[in-house]
Amino acid sequence: EGRSAAAEELLAWLGERFPRWWLPDDVIFVNALPMTATGKIRKADLRDAISAGAYGPIGLPEVAIGATGT
């Protein structure tokens, strides 16, 4: 808490610790994720929010586009 980082800084930090093929193509900073009562991420709700533009214009990879039906 109280810290901030740019997407480029986060990707550089990850790049020092993980193989390149594990790194995401993009990073999206959000205040909260849709969660279930047991603390799991509601992936369908997250995909719907991304498709609806709730997190701004995001270029989704083809696999995610197929999963959202958009």
C-alpha positions as CSV (number, residue, x, y, z in Angstrom):
1,E,0.0,0.0,0.0
2,G,1.2,3.5,-0.7
3,R,3.4,2.3,-3.6
4,S,3.0,2.8,-7.3
5,A,4.6,1.5,-10.4
6,A,4.2,2.0,-14.1
7,A,3.3,-1.0,-16.3
8,E,6.8,-0.9,-17.9
9,E,8.5,-1.1,-14.4
10,L,6.3,-4.1,-13.4
11,L,7.1,-5.9,-16.7
12,A,10.8,-5.2,-16.2
13,W,10.7,-6.6,-12.7
14,L,8.8,-9.7,-13.8
15,G,11.3,-10.1,-16.7
16,E,14.1,-10.4,-14.2
17,R,12.4,-13.3,-12.4
18,F,10.4,-15.3,-15.0
19,P,11.0,-16.6,-18.5
20,R,9.9,-14.3,-21.3
21,W,7.0,-16.6,-22.4
22,W,5.5,-16.3,-18.9
23,L,5.2,-12.5,-19.1
24,P,1.9,-10.8,-20.0
25,D,1.6,-8.7,-23.1
26,D,0.0,-5.9,-21.1
27,V,-0.7,-4.9,-17.6
28,I,-4.0,-3.3,-16.3
29,F,-4.1,-1.7,-12.9
30,V,-7.5,-1.9,-11.2
31,N,-8.7,-1.0,-7.7
32,A,-10.6,-4.3,-7.3
33,L,-11.4,-7.5,-9.1
34,P,-14.8,-9.2,-9.0
35,M,-14.6,-11.8,-6.3
36,T,-16.7,-14.7,-5.1
37,A,-17.7,-15.0,-1.4
38,T,-14.8,-17.5,-1.0
39,G,-12.2,-15.1,-2.4
40,K,-11.8,-16.4,-5.9
41,I,-11.8,-14.1,-9.0
42,R,-15.0,-14.2,-10.9
43,K,-13.4,-14.7,-14.3
44,A,-16.6,-14.5,-16.3
45,D,-17.5,-11.2,-14.7
46,L,-14.0,-9.9,-15.3
47,R,-14.2,-10.9,-19.0
48,D,-17.6,-9.2,-19.2
49,A,-16.3,-6.0,-17.6
50,I,-13.3,-5.9,-20.0
51,S,-15.6,-6.5,-23.0
52,A,-17.9,-3.7,-21.8
53,G,-15.0,-1.3,-21.5
54,A,-15.0,-0.9,-17.7
55,Y,-11.2,-0.8,-17.7
56,G,-10.8,1.4,-20.8
57,P,-9.8,0.3,-24.3
58,I,-7.9,-2.9,-24.0
59,G,-6.7,-5.1,-26.9
60,L,-7.6,-8.6,-25.9
61,P,-5.7,-11.6,-27.3
62,E,-7.6,-13.8,-29.7
63,V,-8.1,-16.5,-27.0
64,A,-9.8,-14.0,-24.7
65,I,-12.0,-12.6,-27.5
66,G,-13.2,-16.2,-28.2
67,A,-14.0,-16.7,-24.5
68,T,-16.0,-13.5,-24.3
69,G,-17.9,-14.1,-27.5
70,T,-17.0,-10.5,-28.8
